[in-house]
């Protein structure tokens, strides 16, 4: 028989526990703690898209489990976000044991948290024991239901003929990115994409707010990204394209480039609304395939941290300095404050001076060229440069390289409010 607690003290404690943990600020802390505990034990989930799908699943589960604690029901519907996460694990070519480990590690992390909270409640020993039994019973039922249901979801994804081909492609791509020693001609044949050519690697994704949550919507999102990748291959490359889903609403892509094609960084990308793209630097052979992808992932990190938001397409070449400097947030902010001084203020006048200095440095310190970029008179640029030197307390030439690095970072990440 299931455990049903009728003691009003226990029910009240659990009701208070649920209300407290559903508060947005507390819930965010709990979700971060649980996800970090799982990722610390399962390194395969450190990938950005895997972590994103794990986070969505954890959040949806949390609402179901917390809301169920105050009720005498024992069924725990498995949320669609959890099904999407199981499909992502299958599509990425991981074994089902990874899915099982996620839930067992997650249960351990959840019980650790609940035991810690109950211990802080200063409840009488008998009541504390009853509360822990109830929480353990509910979490066990949740895990059992989730694992049973999601195993079916995982297996259906893996057993599909289309998904089988996708899994094979994902396994080859993962081996290439990990530096595996593959026969390039054989790998090319299996991928349907020539590795012995020049590549443009990029990643495509939709923001969380616009990513569909239901099963059909998730497929629609992947289909949308696939269509955009194909259009990019035809508009920017030689038509050849390789894609691998990396999450419920994210895609890795490579397109082939011929030597006579224009620079993709200066071309118009056929990207639809709600789709974002981060691209690496074109390069040849397997080294270019691997390096360009690494750069595209880095450019995406910059795009997602940028304030204000960058455009729909971000090129690593344009944000490389910001990426490298932004790897250490504290050090980067110290660099900005040290080099820009009063120019790092958040007001409009300082922003105008920063823009002028940035254009001036990028134009090799030519007032005429900077004026054309800014659309102002060259004397205006000269006046502003003089004012900037006064605010800095030294000539611009004296620290030009460091100033440009600081301005590159501000252009992406903004200044402190």
Buried (B, 14 or more C-beta within 10 A) or exposed (E): EEEEBEEEBBBEBBEEBBEEBBEEEEBEEBBEBBBEBBBEBBEEBEBBBBBBBBBBBBBBBBEBBBEBBBEEEBEBEBBBBBBBBBBBBBBBBBEBEBBBBBBBBBBBBBBEBBBEBBEEEEBEEEBBEBBBEBBBBBBEBBBEBBBEBBBEBBEBBBEEEEBEEBBEBBBBBBBBBEEEEBEBEEBBEBBEBBBEBBBBBBBBBBEEEEBBBEBEBBEEBBEBBBEBBBBBBEBBBBEBBBBBBBBBBBBBBBBBBEEEBEEBBEEEBBBEEBBBBBBBBBBBBBEBBBBBBEBBBBBBBBBBBBEEEBEBBBBBBBBBBBBBBBEEEEEBBEBBBEBBBEBBBEEEEBBEBBBBBBBBBBBEEBBEBBBBBBEBEBEBBBBBBEBBBEEBEEEBEEBBEEBBBBBBBBBBBBBEE
